Amino acid sequence: MEGQNTCEAAVLPVSTLSEPLLVGKAADLATAGDDLEAQLTSYRATGGASFSRTCLNLTNAVSGIGVLSMPYAVAQGGWLSLLLFALVGAVCYYTGTLIERCMRADPGAIASYPDIGKFAFGAAGRRAIAFFMYVELYLVAISFLVLEGDNLDKLFPGSSVHLMGMGGGYRLQGKQLFIALAAAVVLPTTWLKNLGVLAYVSAVGLVASAVLTASLVWAGVAETGGFRRNSTSVLNLGGLPTSLGLYFVCFTGHAVFPTIYSSMKNNRRFSKVLLISSVLCSVNYGLTAVLGYMIYGDDVQSQVTLNLPSGKLYTKVAIVTTLINPLAKYALLVAPITAAIEERFSLPAGSTPARVSISTVVVVSTAVVASTVPFFGYLMSFIGSFLSVMATVIFPCLCFLKIYRAEGIRRAEVTAIVGILMMGVFVAVTGTYTSLQQIISAF
């Protein structure tokens, strides 16, 4: 989602886009309409981002709303699926280092994730990566509205509004009502030229994750019955594809790695930053998964906040804190989509009427789709299985093999990469099929 990149003719532009699921300070580099190189030059002029700042940036970029579905992911696959969670975390860390090595192939020519695709495979590589990233951004924007609708309906059950019109009008209620309200709230933010201020608000993502974990601990101690170890399963083979898809969502963020790498004062330490952020996120995800599943067992819902008892203080705190981040971050997600449409149809750059019209259409379309999506977990599983696997596993491996093939790669590493690719293809095929089947059957 960073600054503008020039694309070849007939290719949807990747302007302002190199990071889906961007959270926090890293979003400072995602301001729509700004030039990426100018921003990176500004960073370097001040010496670049420090090691600690980069750790915070990267942790913010990786940490996202996937944490809400972690207990549900364990419920789908059973306790032993946590071994797969650890494997997914390790694989995503390794593929992150592959992106770093691809960046080093030509630092002057590679500034974003699509640039890696172009360097490796030409215009076709840029086109493929841009396509998957735009689709992921759109679906994540939808999942944000689903999240808002579900949780606000939890806070204010039974709410409804009667809309007057022909034929007696229409009653908007429950989840659909709050999705419409959330869309109305975020709509004006999508009209802004400079979205930098929202980046600071979205930094509450890490705080929200910590608050959620604390709320689950509180719930486990305070609720009658406490932790229910006997209501859980050890292994559920049928649910493993869903679990794997949700686990991959947790570690999505690879598209922002090139920008964070370029902004570092000493980018040779990027792998250490990546390791620290991966460990921090894994600990938070793991705690949420274990606590949520121990408390609610197989009854845990796709968003664990929906299991928290109504009326409790910790429930209100957890939900409100969780809801702030998607509201602030929504505009950052749709800005690259709006910019791409403007450039695709050769609309005047920076034209306020064009930006307002296009962003309004995008917001309304995501709200309509969100109102029809039956289950948050199924959508997140689809995003993880189909899109996140492509961004975190398949693209980094293929680009690395193509870029460094001529220089020679150790046989052991080639074997490992091929194995990771096979795992990625397996998860993409089985997870996508399962999640689509679940979505269709839920209508």
C-alpha positions as CSV (number, residue, x, y, z in Angstrom):
1,M,0.0,0.0,0.0
2,E,2.9,2.3,-0.3
3,G,3.6,4.9,-2.9
4,Q,3.0,4.9,-6.6
5,N,4.8,2.5,-8.9
6,T,4.7,2.8,-12.6
7,C,3.2,-0.3,-14.3
8,E,3.4,-1.5,-17.9
9,A,0.6,-0.8,-20.3
10,A,-2.5,-2.9,-19.9
11,V,-1.5,-3.8,-16.3
12,L,-3.6,-2.7,-13.3
13,P,-1.3,-0.3,-11.5
14,V,0.2,-1.4,-8.3
15,S,0.4,2.3,-7.2
16,T,0.3,2.7,-3.5
17,L,0.1,-1.0,-3.0
18,S,2.6,-3.4,-1.5
19,E,1.0,-4.4,1.8
20,P,-2.4,-6.0,2.6
21,L,-3.3,-6.3,6.2
22,L,-1.2,-3.3,7.1
23,V,-1.5,-2.2,10.7
24,G,0.1,0.6,12.7
25,K,3.1,2.8,12.2
26,A,4.1,0.8,9.0
27,A,1.0,2.4,7.4
28,D,2.8,5.7,7.4
29,L,4.4,4.4,4.2
30,A,1.0,3.6,2.8
31,T,-0.4,7.1,2.2
32,A,-2.3,7.0,-1.1
33,G,-0.9,9.2,-3.8
34,D,2.5,9.7,-2.2
35,D,5.7,8.5,-4.0
36,L,7.3,5.5,-2.3
37,E,10.8,6.5,-3.2
38,A,10.3,10.0,-1.8
39,Q,9.2,8.5,1.5
40,L,12.1,6.1,1.6
41,T,14.5,8.9,0.9
42,S,13.0,10.8,3.8
43,Y,13.6,7.9,6.0
44,R,17.2,7.6,4.9
45,A,17.8,11.3,5.3
46,T,17.1,10.9,9.0
47,G,19.2,7.9,9.2
48,G,16.5,5.3,8.7
49,A,14.3,3.5,11.1
50,S,16.0,2.1,14.2
51,F,16.0,-1.6,15.1
52,S,13.3,-1.2,17.8
53,R,11.1,1.0,15.6
54,T,11.3,-1.6,12.8
55,C,10.4,-4.4,15.3
56,L,7.3,-2.4,16.2
57,N,6.5,-1.7,12.5
58,L,6.8,-5.3,11.5
59,T,4.9,-6.6,14.5
60,N,2.1,-4.2,13.7
61,A,2.2,-5.3,10.0
62,V,1.9,-9.0,10.8
63,S,-0.6,-8.7,13.7
64,G,-4.1,-8.4,12.6
65,I,-7.7,-9.5,13.0
66,G,-6.7,-13.1,12.5
67,V,-6.2,-13.4,16.2
68,L,-10.0,-13.4,16.7
69,S,-10.3,-16.7,14.8
70,M,-7.4,-18.5,16.5
71,P,-9.6,-20.4,19.0
72,Y,-12.0,-21.4,16.2
73,A,-9.1,-22.6,14.1
74,V,-8.0,-24.9,17.0
75,A,-11.6,-26.1,17.4
76,Q,-11.7,-27.0,13.7
77,G,-8.5,-29.0,13.8
78,G,-8.1,-30.1,17.4
79,W,-5.3,-29.5,19.8
80,L,-2.7,-31.2,17.6
81,S,-3.4,-28.6,14.9
82,L,-1.3,-26.2,17.0
83,L,1.7,-28.2,15.7
84,L,0.7,-27.1,12.2
85,F,0.4,-23.5,13.6
86,A,4.0,-23.7,14.7
87,L,5.0,-25.1,11.3
88,V,3.1,-22.3,9.4
89,G,4.9,-19.7,11.6
90,A,8.3,-21.2,10.8
91,V,7.5,-21.5,7.1
92,C,6.3,-17.9,6.9
93,Y,9.4,-16.7,8.8
94,Y,11.6,-18.5,6.3
95,T,9.7,-17.2,3.2
96,G,10.1,-13.7,4.8
97,T,13.9,-14.2,4.7
98,L,13.6,-15.2,1.0
99,I,11.9,-11.9,0.3
100,E,14.8,-10.1,2.0
101,R,17.3,-12.0,-0.2
102,C,15.3,-11.1,-3.3
103,M,15.5,-7.4,-2.2
104,R,19.3,-7.7,-2.1
105,A,19.4,-8.9,-5.7
106,D,19.0,-5.3,-7.0
107,P,18.2,-2.8,-4.2
108,G,18.0,0.0,-6.8
109,A,15.3,-1.6,-8.8
110,I,13.2,-3.4,-6.1
111,A,11.2,-1.2,-3.7
112,S,8.0,-3.1,-3.3
113,Y,6.5,-6.6,-3.5
114,P,5.3,-6.3,-7.1
115,D,8.8,-5.1,-8.0
116,I,10.1,-8.5,-6.9
117,G,7.6,-10.1,-9.2
118,K,8.7,-7.9,-12.1
119,F,12.4,-8.5,-11.4
120,A,11.9,-12.2,-11.4
121,F,9.2,-12.8,-14.1
122,G,8.8,-9.4,-15.9
123,A,5.4,-7.8,-16.5
124,A,3.6,-11.1,-15.9
125,G,5.1,-11.4,-12.5
126,R,4.1,-7.9,-11.5
127,R,0.6,-8.5,-12.9
128,A,0.1,-11.7,-11.0
129,I,1.2,-10.3,-7.6
130,A,-0.8,-7.2,-8.1
131,F,-4.0,-9.2,-8.9
132,F,-3.8,-11.3,-5.8
133,M,-3.0,-8.3,-3.6
134,Y,-5.9,-6.3,-4.9
135,V,-8.3,-9.2,-4.4
136,E,-7.0,-9.8,-0.9
137,L,-7.4,-6.1,0.0
138,Y,-11.0,-6.1,-1.2
139,L,-11.9,-9.3,0.7
140,V,-10.1,-8.1,3.9
141,A,-12.1,-4.9,3.7
142,I,-15.3,-7.0,3.5
143,S,-14.1,-9.1,6.5
144,F,-13.7,-5.8,8.5
145,L,-17.3,-4.9,7.9
146,V,-18.4,-8.4,8.8
147,L,-16.4,-8.1,12.0
148,E,-18.0,-4.8,12.8
149,G,-21.5,-6.1,12.2
150,D,-21.1,-9.2,14.2
151,N,-19.5,-7.6,17.3
152,L,-21.8,-4.5,17.3
153,D,-24.8,-6.8,17.2
154,K,-23.3,-8.6,20.2
155,L,-23.0,-5.2,22.1
156,F,-26.5,-4.0,21.0
157,P,-28.7,-7.0,20.4
158,G,-32.1,-6.5,18.9
159,S,-31.4,-3.2,17.3
160,S,-33.3,-2.3,14.2
161,V,-34.3,0.6,12.0
162,H,-37.3,0.9,9.7
163,L,-36.6,2.5,6.4
164,M,-39.5,4.2,4.8
165,G,-40.1,3.6,1.1
166,M,-42.2,2.1,-1.5
167,G,-44.1,-1.0,-0.6
168,G,-44.2,-0.2,3.1
169,G,-40.4,0.2,3.6
170,Y,-37.7,-2.1,4.8
171,R,-36.5,-3.1,8.2
172,L,-32.7,-3.1,8.7
173,Q,-31.7,-5.0,11.8
174,G,-29.0,-6.9,13.5
175,K,-25.7,-7.6,11.7
176,Q,-26.9,-5.9,8.5
177,L,-27.8,-2.7,10.3
178,F,-24.4,-2.4,11.9
179,I,-22.6,-3.3,8.7
180,A,-24.4,-0.4,7.0
181,L,-23.6,1.9,9.9
182,A,-19.9,0.9,9.9
183,A,-19.8,1.5,6.1
184,A,-21.4,5.0,6.7
185,V,-18.7,5.8,9.3
186,V,-15.7,4.8,7.2
187,L,-17.0,6.2,3.9
188,P,-15.9,9.8,4.6
189,T,-12.4,8.6,5.6
190,T,-12.0,7.0,2.1
191,W,-12.5,10.5,0.5
192,L,-9.3,11.9,2.2
193,K,-6.2,12.5,0.2
194,N,-3.8,12.0,3.0
195,L,-4.5,9.0,5.2
196,G,-1.5,9.3,7.4
197,V,-3.5,10.3,10.5
198,L,-5.4,7.0,10.3
199,A,-2.1,5.1,10.5
200,Y,-1.6,6.4,14.0
201,V,-5.1,5.4,15.1
202,S,-4.7,1.9,13.6
203,A,-1.6,1.4,15.8
204,V,-4.1,0.3,18.5
205,G,-4.0,-3.1,16.8
206,L,-1.4,-4.4,19.1
207,V,-3.2,-3.0,22.1
208,A,-6.4,-4.6,21.0
209,S,-4.7,-8.0,20.8
210,A,-3.3,-7.7,24.3
211,V,-6.6,-6.5,25.6
212,L,-8.4,-9.5,24.0
213,T,-5.9,-12.0,25.6
214,A,-6.4,-10.3,29.0
215,S,-10.1,-10.5,28.6
216,L,-10.0,-14.2,27.8
217,V,-7.9,-14.8,31.0
218,W,-10.5,-12.7,32.9
219,A,-13.3,-14.7,31.4
220,G,-11.7,-18.0,32.2
221,V,-11.3,-17.1,35.8
222,A,-14.6,-15.3,36.3
223,E,-17.1,-17.5,34.3
224,T,-18.9,-20.4,36.0
225,G,-17.2,-23.6,34.8
226,G,-14.0,-21.8,33.9
227,F,-11.7,-23.8,31.6
228,R,-13.4,-26.8,30.0
229,R,-10.7,-29.2,29.0
230,N,-13.1,-32.1,28.6
231,S,-15.1,-30.4,25.8
232,T,-12.3,-30.2,23.3
233,S,-10.9,-32.6,20.7
234,V,-7.4,-33.8,20.1
235,L,-7.5,-34.1,16.3
236,N,-10.1,-33.4,13.6
237,L,-8.8,-34.3,10.2
238,G,-11.9,-32.9,8.4
239,G,-11.3,-29.5,9.9
240,L,-7.5,-29.2,9.2
241,P,-7.9,-27.4,5.9
242,T,-9.9,-24.7,7.6
243,S,-7.4,-24.5,10.5
244,L,-4.5,-24.1,8.1
245,G,-6.2,-21.4,6.1
246,L,-6.8,-19.4,9.3
247,Y,-3.3,-20.0,10.5
248,F,-1.9,-18.5,7.3
249,V,-4.1,-15.4,7.8
250,C,-2.3,-14.8,11.1
251,F,1.1,-14.5,9.4
252,T,0.0,-12.5,6.3
253,G,2.1,-9.3,5.9
254,H,4.8,-10.3,3.5
255,A,3.9,-7.6,1.0
256,V,5.0,-4.9,3.4
257,F,8.4,-6.5,4.1
258,P,10.2,-4.8,1.1
259,T,9.2,-1.4,2.3
260,I,10.1,-2.0,5.9
261,Y,13.4,-3.5,4.8
262,S,14.1,-0.4,2.7
263,S,13.3,1.9,5.5
264,M,15.7,0.4,8.0
265,K,18.8,2.1,9.2
266,N,20.7,-1.2,8.9
267,N,18.7,-3.6,6.7
268,R,21.2,-6.3,7.3
269,R,19.4,-6.9,10.6
270,F,16.0,-7.4,8.9
271,S,16.0,-11.2,9.6
272,K,16.5,-10.6,13.3
273,V,13.6,-8.1,13.3
274,L,11.5,-10.6,11.4
275,L,12.3,-13.3,13.9
276,I,11.4,-11.1,16.9
277,S,8.1,-10.0,15.4
278,S,7.2,-13.6,14.4
279,V,7.9,-14.8,17.9
280,L,5.9,-12.0,19.5
281,C,2.9,-12.5,17.2
282,S,3.1,-16.3,17.6
283,V,3.0,-16.0,21.4
284,N,0.0,-13.7,21.3
285,Y,-1.8,-15.9,18.8
286,G,-1.0,-19.0,20.7
287,L,-2.2,-17.7,24.0
288,T,-5.5,-16.5,22.5
289,A,-6.0,-19.9,20.8
290,V,-5.3,-21.9,23.9
291,L,-7.3,-19.7,26.3
292,G,-10.2,-19.4,23.9
293,Y,-10.5,-23.1,23.2
294,M,-10.0,-24.1,26.8
295,I,-12.8,-21.8,27.9
296,Y,-15.4,-22.4,25.2
297,G,-14.3,-25.7,23.7
298,D,-16.0,-26.9,20.5
299,D,-18.7,-24.2,21.1
300,V,-16.2,-21.4,20.3
301,Q,-17.4,-19.1,17.5
302,S,-15.5,-17.8,14.5
303,Q,-14.8,-14.6,16.4
304,V,-14.0,-15.5,20.0
305,T,-15.4,-12.1,21.1
306,L,-18.8,-13.4,20.2
307,N,-18.5,-16.0,23.0
308,L,-17.8,-13.5,25.7
309,P,-20.9,-13.1,27.9
310,S,-23.1,-10.0,27.2
311,G,-23.1,-7.2,29.7
312,K,-19.7,-8.0,31.3
313,L,-17.2,-5.2,31.5
314,Y,-14.3,-7.2,30.0
315,T,-16.6,-8.1,27.1
316,K,-17.3,-4.5,26.3
317,V,-13.7,-3.5,26.6
318,A,-12.5,-6.4,24.4
319,I,-15.1,-5.7,21.7
320,V,-14.7,-1.9,21.6
321,T,-11.0,-2.1,21.5
322,T,-11.1,-4.7,18.7
323,L,-13.5,-2.7,16.6
324,I,-11.5,0.5,16.6
325,N,-8.7,-0.9,14.5
326,P,-10.8,-2.0,11.5
327,L,-12.7,1.3,11.4
328,A,-9.4,3.2,11.2
329,K,-7.7,0.8,8.8
330,Y,-10.5,0.4,6.3
331,A,-9.6,3.5,4.3
332,L,-5.9,2.4,4.1
333,L,-7.1,-0.9,2.5
334,V,-9.4,0.6,-0.2
335,A,-7.1,3.5,-1.1
336,P,-4.9,1.4,-3.4
337,I,-8.0,-0.1,-5.0
338,T,-9.4,3.4,-5.7
339,A,-6.1,4.6,-7.1
340,A,-5.9,1.6,-9.3
341,I,-9.3,2.1,-10.8
342,E,-8.6,5.8,-11.4
343,E,-5.4,5.0,-13.3
344,R,-7.0,2.1,-15.1
345,F,-9.7,4.3,-16.5
346,S,-7.3,7.2,-17.1
347,L,-9.2,9.5,-14.7
348,P,-7.5,12.8,-13.6
349,A,-4.9,12.1,-10.9
350,G,-6.0,13.5,-7.6
351,S,-9.5,14.5,-8.9
352,T,-11.8,14.8,-5.9
353,P,-15.0,14.0,-7.7
354,A,-13.5,10.8,-9.2
355,R,-12.0,9.7,-5.9
356,V,-15.2,10.3,-4.0
357,S,-17.3,8.5,-6.6
358,I,-15.1,5.5,-6.9
359,S,-14.4,5.1,-3.2
360,T,-18.1,5.3,-2.5
361,V,-18.9,2.5,-5.0
362,V,-16.1,0.4,-3.5
363,V,-17.5,0.9,0.1
364,V,-21.1,0.2,-0.9
365,S,-20.1,-2.9,-2.8
366,T,-18.1,-4.3,0.2
367,A,-21.0,-3.5,2.5
368,V,-23.4,-5.4,0.2
369,V,-21.2,-8.4,0.0
370,A,-20.5,-8.3,3.8
371,S,-24.2,-8.4,4.5
372,T,-24.5,-11.6,2.6
373,V,-21.5,-13.4,4.0
374,P,-22.8,-16.0,6.4
375,F,-19.8,-16.7,8.5
376,F,-16.7,-14.7,9.3
377,G,-14.5,-17.8,9.8
378,Y,-15.3,-19.2,6.4
379,L,-14.3,-15.9,4.7
380,M,-11.1,-15.7,6.7
381,S,-10.3,-19.3,5.9
382,F,-10.8,-18.6,2.2
383,I,-8.5,-15.5,2.3
384,G,-5.9,-17.5,4.1
385,S,-6.0,-20.6,1.9
386,F,-6.2,-18.9,-1.4
387,L,-4.7,-15.4,-1.1
388,S,-2.4,-15.5,1.9
389,V,-0.8,-18.7,0.8
390,M,0.0,-17.2,-2.5
391,A,1.6,-14.1,-0.9
392,T,3.4,-15.8,1.9
393,V,4.5,-19.0,0.4
394,I,4.2,-19.5,-3.3
395,F,5.3,-16.1,-4.7
396,P,8.4,-15.7,-2.4
397,C,9.6,-19.3,-3.2
398,L,9.1,-19.0,-7.0
399,C,10.7,-15.5,-7.2
400,F,13.7,-16.6,-5.1
401,L,14.2,-19.7,-7.3
402,K,14.0,-17.7,-10.5
403,I,16.3,-14.8,-9.3
404,Y,19.0,-17.0,-7.8
405,R,18.9,-20.0,-10.1
406,A,21.7,-18.7,-12.3
407,E,24.0,-18.1,-9.2
408,G,23.3,-21.5,-7.8
409,I,21.3,-22.5,-4.8
410,R,22.3,-25.2,-2.3
411,R,20.6,-28.5,-3.0
412,A,19.4,-28.8,0.5
413,E,17.8,-25.4,0.3
414,V,16.2,-26.2,-3.1
415,T,14.7,-29.3,-1.5
416,A,13.3,-27.4,1.4
417,I,11.8,-24.7,-0.9
418,V,10.2,-27.3,-3.1
419,G,8.8,-29.0,-0.1
420,I,7.4,-25.7,1.1
421,L,5.9,-25.1,-2.3
422,M,4.2,-28.5,-2.3
423,M,2.7,-27.7,1.1
424,G,1.5,-24.3,-0.1
425,V,-0.2,-25.8,-3.1
426,F,-1.8,-28.5,-1.0
427,V,-3.1,-25.9,1.5
428,A,-4.3,-23.6,-1.3
429,V,-6.2,-26.4,-3.1
430,T,-7.8,-28.2,-0.1
431,G,-8.4,-25.1,2.0
432,T,-9.9,-23.1,-0.9
433,Y,-12.2,-25.9,-1.8
434,T,-13.3,-26.5,1.8
435,S,-13.9,-22.8,2.6
436,L,-15.8,-22.2,-0.7
437,Q,-17.9,-25.3,0.0
438,Q,-18.6,-24.1,3.6
439,I,-19.6,-20.6,2.3
440,I,-21.9,-22.0,-0.3
441,S,-23.6,-24.4,2.0
442,A,-24.1,-21.7,4.7
443,F,-26.4,-19.6,2.4
